[in-house]
Amino acid sequence: MEEPQHLRDLYDRQLRREARPDGPGCRIDRVGDVVRQTGPAHAWNGVLWSGLDAAGADRAIAGQLDHYRAEGLSFEWKLYAHDTPADLGDRLLAAGFTAEDPETLMAAEAAALPHDVPLPAGVELRAVTDEAGVRQVVEVHERAFGTDSGHIGRQLLDRLAADPDTVTAVVALADGEPVSAARLELCPGTDFAGLWGGGTVEAWRGRGLYRALVAHRARIAAERGHRYVQVDAADTSRPILQRLGFLTLSTTTPYTYGS
């Protein structure tokens, strides 16, 4: 496993500075020292990377506000702890952004992770390939996190229809009832695949489903030629991932505007 600093630099280069659109109808713009994605309203819209200094930061922030207002879109500025200038978060707040809960950027070698975590009795994993499966993913997400997750379903349907090689999703069924779900976003041409949306309904937590879904997706990532899997980990997930061998690369905070 590489050192965290090297991995962070590789992540910044491949997935932020050299980012590619993550769904149909999306585009990547590079404007000065800002890399952003713009797409349909249900897609992820926002700033992926910035390399700013104190002299130009406020001007760059104003430029992004103008851009997304003109598009009629709410958006996110995905800020990492190592981004510059050091007070960029304060500048975003002053410009009207709202800071959401911070997450921990973690990564591990896909092939080195456990790939055969046993499932609880009566539980099976099923690949998500159609609209019915996507509905189950959304149902689990809403029950697990208490949020409206319809946009996630629309994004997943878009990618399954237009570019199925870049995403795979899985749902865990207990006697036919969806109780856990997650997706793997594959980034062709990079060393990374992303683990997203891992959620388990409350009654099924603590039984190893989260670890099983990490293992399932890591195996797929390795088979598809991606050396690393990365995750933006919530506080509840971070200890599990550390025990599995994930390294901490940074922290990331979503700053949202207009949502």
C-alpha positions in Angstrom: 0.0 0.0 0.0 1.3 3.4 -0.9 1.9 6.2 1.7 -1.2 8.3 2.4 0.4 11.4 0.9 1.2 9.7 -2.4 -2.3 8.3 -2.5 -3.9 11.7 -1.8 -1.8 13.3 -4.6 -2.9 10.5 -7.0 -6.5 10.9 -6.0 -6.3 14.7 -6.4 -4.8 14.3 -9.9 -6.9 11.5 -11.3 -10.4 12.2 -9.8 -10.3 15.9 -9.2 -8.0 17.8 -11.5 -8.5 15.3 -14.4 -12.1 14.6 -13.5 -14.5 13.2 -16.1 -18.2 13.6 -16.3 -20.0 11.1 -14.0 -23.2 10.7 -16.0 -25.0 11.4 -19.2 -25.7 15.1 -19.8 -22.9 16.2 -17.6 -19.8 18.1 -18.6 -16.5 19.1 -16.9 -15.4 22.7 -17.1 -11.9 23.9 -16.3 -12.0 27.6 -15.6 -8.8 29.1 -14.3 -7.9 27.1 -11.1 -11.4 25.6 -10.7 -12.7 22.2 -12.0 -16.4 21.8 -11.9 -19.2 19.6 -13.2 -22.5 20.8 -14.6 -25.4 18.6 -15.6 -29.1 18.0 -15.1 -30.8 19.1 -11.9 -30.9 15.6 -10.5 -27.1 15.0 -11.2 -24.3 16.0 -9.0 -23.4 19.6 -9.7 -20.4 21.3 -8.2 -16.8 22.2 -7.7 -14.5 19.1 -7.7 -11.1 20.8 -7.3 -9.7 24.3 -6.9 -6.1 25.5 -6.6 -6.7 29.0 -5.3 -4.7 31.6 -3.4 -5.9 34.3 -1.0 -5.8 37.0 -3.7 -8.1 35.2 -6.1 -10.3 33.0 -4.0 -13.3 35.4 -3.5 -13.3 36.2 -7.3 -13.3 32.5 -8.1 -16.2 31.8 -5.6 -18.2 34.7 -7.2 -17.5 33.1 -10.6 -19.0 29.8 -9.6 -22.0 31.4 -8.1 -22.6 33.3 -11.3 -22.2 30.2 -13.4 -24.7 28.0 -11.4 -27.2 30.8 -11.0 -27.2 31.2 -14.8 -27.8 27.5 -15.1 -30.6 27.6 -12.5 -28.9 24.9 -10.4 -28.1 24.4 -6.8 -24.5 23.1 -6.3 -21.9 21.9 -4.0 -18.3 23.0 -3.4 -16.5 19.8 -2.3 -13.8 21.2 0.0 -10.9 19.1 1.3 -8.9 19.8 4.4 -5.7 20.3 2.3 -7.2 22.7 -0.2 -6.0 26.3 -0.3 -6.3 28.9 0.9 -6.6 27.7 4.5 -9.6 29.9 5.1 -11.5 28.8 2.0 -14.3 27.3 4.1 -14.8 30.6 5.9 -14.9 32.4 2.6 -17.6 30.0 1.3 -19.7 30.5 4.4 -19.4 34.3 3.9 -20.6 33.9 0.4 -23.8 32.2 1.5 -22.8 28.5 1.4 -23.9 26.0 4.1 -21.4 23.5 5.5 -22.7 19.9 5.7 -21.2 17.2 7.9 -17.5 16.5 7.2 -16.5 13.1 6.0 -13.2 11.2 6.0 -11.6 10.4 2.6 -10.2 6.9 2.9 -8.7 4.4 0.5 -7.4 0.8 0.4 -6.0 -1.6 -2.1 -8.9 -3.4 -3.6 -7.2 -6.8 -3.9 -5.9 -6.7 -0.3 -9.4 -6.3 1.3 -11.3 -9.4 2.5 -13.4 -10.7 -0.4 -15.5 -13.4 1.4 -17.3 -11.8 4.3 -20.1 -14.2 5.3 -23.7 -12.9 5.1 -26.2 -13.4 7.9 -28.5 -16.4 7.5 -31.4 -15.8 5.1 -29.7 -12.8 3.3 -28.6 -12.8 -0.3 -27.0 -10.2 -2.5 -28.6 -9.3 -5.8 -27.1 -7.1 -8.6 -29.2 -4.1 -9.5 -29.8 -4.1 -13.3 -33.3 -2.6 -13.8 -35.8 -0.1 -12.5 -37.2 -2.4 -9.9 -33.7 -2.9 -8.4 -33.1 0.8 -8.4 -36.3 1.3 -6.5 -35.0 -1.1 -3.8 -31.8 0.9 -3.6 -33.7 4.1 -3.1 -36.0 2.5 -0.5 -33.0 1.3 1.5 -31.3 4.6 1.3 -34.3 6.5 2.5 -35.0 4.1 5.4 -31.3 4.0 6.4 -30.6 7.8 6.2 -34.0 9.4 6.5 -33.5 11.5 3.4 -35.3 11.9 0.1 -33.1 9.9 -2.3 -35.1 10.0 -5.5 -32.2 11.9 -7.2 -29.9 9.0 -6.5 -32.3 6.6 -8.2 -32.4 8.9 -11.3 -28.6 9.1 -11.4 -28.3 5.4 -11.1 -30.9 4.7 -13.8 -29.2 7.2 -16.1 -25.8 5.5 -15.8 -27.2 2.0 -16.0 -28.9 3.0 -19.3 -26.1 5.1 -20.9 -22.8 3.6 -19.5 -23.4 0.5 -17.4 -19.6 -0.3 -17.3 -19.1 2.7 -15.0 -21.4 1.7 -12.2 -22.6 -1.4 -10.4 -25.1 -1.5 -7.5 -26.1 -4.3 -5.2 -29.0 -4.8 -2.7 -29.1 -7.2 0.2 -32.4 -9.1 0.5 -33.6 -10.7 3.7 -36.3 -13.1 2.8 -37.0 -10.9 -0.2 -37.0 -7.6 1.8 -34.3 -5.0 0.8 -32.3 -4.3 4.0 -29.0 -3.0 2.7 -27.7 -1.5 -0.5 -24.6 0.2 -2.0 -23.1 1.1 -5.3 -19.6 1.1 -6.9 -18.6 3.9 -9.3 -15.8 2.8 -11.6 -13.6 5.5 -13.1 -12.2 4.2 -16.4 -8.5 5.1 -16.9 -7.9 5.7 -13.2 -6.5 3.6 -10.4 -9.7 4.3 -8.3 -13.2 3.0 -7.9 -15.5 4.7 -5.5 -17.7 3.1 -2.8 -20.9 5.1 -2.4 -24.3 4.9 -0.6 -23.6 2.0 1.7 -26.6 1.9 4.0 -28.4 -0.6 6.1 -31.9 -0.3 7.7 -31.7 0.1 11.4 -33.0 -3.4 12.4 -30.2 -5.1 10.4 -27.2 -3.0 11.6 -24.4 -4.7 13.5 -24.7 -8.0 11.6 -21.8 -7.5 9.1 -23.8 -6.3 6.1 -21.8 -3.1 5.6 -18.5 -5.1 5.6 -20.0 -7.7 3.3 -21.0 -5.0 0.8 -17.5 -3.4 1.0 -16.0 -6.8 0.3 -18.3 -7.5 -2.6 -17.6 -4.2 -4.3 -13.9 -4.3 -3.7 -13.7 -7.7 -5.4 -15.5 -6.2 -8.5 -13.2 -3.2 -8.5 -10.1 -5.4 -8.5 -11.6 -7.6 -11.2 -12.2 -4.5 -13.3 -8.6 -3.4 -13.0 -8.8 -0.7 -10.3 -6.0 -0.9 -7.8 -7.7 1.2 -5.1 -11.2 1.7 -3.7 -12.0 5.0 -2.0 -14.8 6.2 0.2 -16.0 9.4 1.8 -16.7 7.9 5.2 -19.2 9.1 7.8 -18.2 8.8 11.4 -20.2 5.6 11.8 -18.3 3.9 8.9 -14.8 5.1 9.6 -13.9 2.6 12.4 -15.2 -0.3 10.3 -13.1 0.8 7.3 -10.0 1.3 9.5 -10.3 -2.3 10.8 -10.5 -3.5 7.2 -7.3 -1.7 6.3 -8.4 1.6 4.8 -6.0 4.6 5.2 -7.1 8.1 6.0 -6.1 10.6 3.2 -7.9 13.7 4.2 -11.3 15.1 5.3 -13.9 16.5 3.0 -16.8 18.9 3.7 -19.6 19.6 1.3 -20.5 23.3 1.1 -23.9 23.6 -0.5 -25.5 26.5 -2.2 -29.2 26.9 -3.2 -30.3 23.4 -2.1 
